[in-house]
């Protein structure tokens, strides 16, 4: 029988059993700034919303660049933490909050849509509150990942109640197209060395300064040859749609 957690189940899980990292990588800062560079041409209302803002790292960078930042989270703990950073926060699922229509220039959601019981209630709400011509950027694990085929039942992305929905390029495109978004681009990139270890039982912290992934990211940043190799690997992973991460950009 399929298990569908209640809202109370999810709040309990994220309040007590879910650990959000306090580590904010300088490499992630660089990637966030590159992403925000791409959003500059969409500034009209100057409002940006991050759905599932976590500890607010992305919105901190956006705020420093002059955006009026807004975020959502499910738990009071996360809400209170983000508010210490002067981030405008609302608690609950997006379809419960009821922002005004066409409020935001940009809506982002990093590794969140897989945590939602029914994305078909959330994605249309993103469309409703995004202004015409605005952009939505979403990342989520790729169910067609090379690692899933390699690790099979050990693949620890598949974990209840942490992850409830799984996407491929095709299904992510379908969910957003049905909500009347124009699909600008969906890419699949990356292979996680840390994910290989954790799926095999390692207690390596997934996001930390000493994780395999993080140490490799810093090496790549310092080496022109490694940056070229990364681009080639990501080109191959995207060509065959087997990268670990899906990154989708959608326009209203």
RANOR-V575870 format. One record per residue. RES is the residue in one letter. SS is DSSP state (h for helix, s for strand, l for the rest). PSI is psi as a letter, one per 30 degrees, with the letter a starting at -180 (none if undefined). BURIAL is b if it has 16 or more other C-alpha atoms within 10 Angstrom, else e. Layout:
BEGIN
res=(RES | RES)
ss=(SS | SS)
psi=(PSI | PSI)
burial=(BURIAL | BURIAL)
END
This chain:
BEGIN
res=(X | X | X | X | X | X | X | X | X | X | X | X | X | X | X | X | X | X | X | X | X | X | X | X | X | X | X | X | X | X | X | X | X | X | X | X | X | X | X | X | X | X | X | X | X | X | X | X | X | X | X | X | X | X | X | X | X | X | X | X | X | X | X | X | X | X | X | X | X | X | X | X | X | X | X | X | X | X | X | X | X | X | X | X | X | X | X | X | X | X | X | X | X | X | X | X | X | X | X | X | X | X | X | X | X | X | X | X | X | X | X | X | X | X | X | X | X | X | X | X | X | X | X | X | X | X | X | X | X | X | X | X | X | X | X | X | X | X | X | X | X | X | X | X | X | X | X | X | X | X | X | X | X | X | X | X | X | X | X | X | X | X | X | X | X | X | X | X | X | X | X | X | X | X | X | X | X | X | X | X | X | X | X | X | X | X | X | X | X | X | X | X | X | X | X | X | X | X | X | X | X | X | X | X | X | X | X | X | X | X | X | X | X | X | X | X | X | X | X | X | X | X | X | X | X | X | X | X | X | X | X | X | X | X | X | X | X | X | X | X | X | X | X | X | X | X | X | X | X | X | X | X)
ss=(l | l | l | l | l | l | h | h | h | h | h | h | h | h | h | h | l | l | l | l | l | l | l | l | l | h | h | h | h | h | h | h | h | h | h | h | h | h | h | h | h | h | l | l | l | l | s | s | s | s | s | l | l | l | l | l | h | h | h | h | h | h | h | h | l | l | l | s | s | s | s | s | s | l | l | h | h | h | h | h | h | h | h | l | l | l | l | s | s | s | s | l | l | h | h | h | h | l | l | l | l | l | l | s | s | s | s | s | s | s | l | l | h | h | h | l | l | l | h | h | h | h | h | h | h | h | h | h | h | s | s | s | s | s | s | s | s | s | s | s | s | s | l | l | l | h | h | h | h | h | h | h | h | h | l | l | l | l | l | l | l | l | l | l | l | l | s | l | h | h | h | h | h | h | h | h | h | h | l | l | l | s | s | s | s | s | s | s | s | l | l | l | h | h | h | h | h | h | h | l | l | l | l | l | l | l | l | l | l | l | l | h | h | h | h | h | h | h | h | h | h | h | l | h | h | h | h | h | h | h | h | h | h | h | h | h | h | h | h | l | l | l | l | l | s | s | s | s | s | s | s | l)
psi=(k | k | k | j | k | l | e | e | e | e | e | e | e | f | e | e | f | k | j | k | k | g | k | j | k | f | e | e | e | e | e | e | e | e | e | e | e | f | f | e | f | f | j | e | f | g | k | k | k | j | j | h | f | b | g | g | e | e | f | e | e | e | e | f | g | g | k | j | k | k | l | l | l | e | l | e | e | e | e | e | e | e | f | f | g | h | k | j | k | k | k | l | l | e | f | f | e | h | l | k | k | h | e | k | e | k | k | l | j | j | h | e | f | f | f | k | e | j | f | f | f | e | e | e | e | e | e | e | f | k | l | k | f | l | k | k | k | k | k | l | k | j | f | g | k | e | e | e | e | e | f | b | f | f | j | g | e | j | j | k | g | e | k | f | k | k | l | l | e | e | e | e | e | e | e | e | e | f | g | g | k | k | j | e | k | k | l | k | l | k | k | j | e | e | e | e | e | e | f | g | f | k | g | k | k | e | j | l | f | g | l | e | e | e | e | e | e | e | e | e | f | f | k | e | e | e | e | e | e | e | e | e | e | e | e | e | e | e | e | g | h | g | l | e | k | k | j | k | k | k | k | none)
burial=(e | e | e | e | e | e | e | e | e | b | b | e | b | b | e | e | e | e | e | e | e | e | e | e | b | e | e | e | e | e | e | b | b | e | e | b | e | e | b | e | e | e | e | e | e | e | b | b | b | b | b | b | b | b | b | b | b | b | b | b | b | b | b | e | e | e | b | b | b | b | b | b | b | b | b | e | e | b | b | b | e | b | e | e | e | e | b | b | b | b | b | b | b | b | e | e | e | e | b | e | e | b | b | b | b | b | b | b | b | b | b | b | b | b | b | b | b | e | b | e | e | b | b | b | b | b | b | b | b | b | b | e | e | b | b | b | b | b | b | b | b | b | b | b | b | b | b | b | e | e | e | e | e | e | b | b | b | b | e | e | b | b | b | b | b | b | b | b | b | e | e | b | b | e | b | b | e | e | b | b | b | b | b | e | e | b | b | b | b | b | b | b | e | b | b | b | b | b | b | e | e | e | e | e | e | b | b | b | e | e | b | b | b | b | e | e | b | e | e | b | e | e | e | e | e | e | e | e | e | b | e | e | b | b | b | e | b | b | e | e | b | b | b | b | b | b | b | b | b | b | b | b)
END
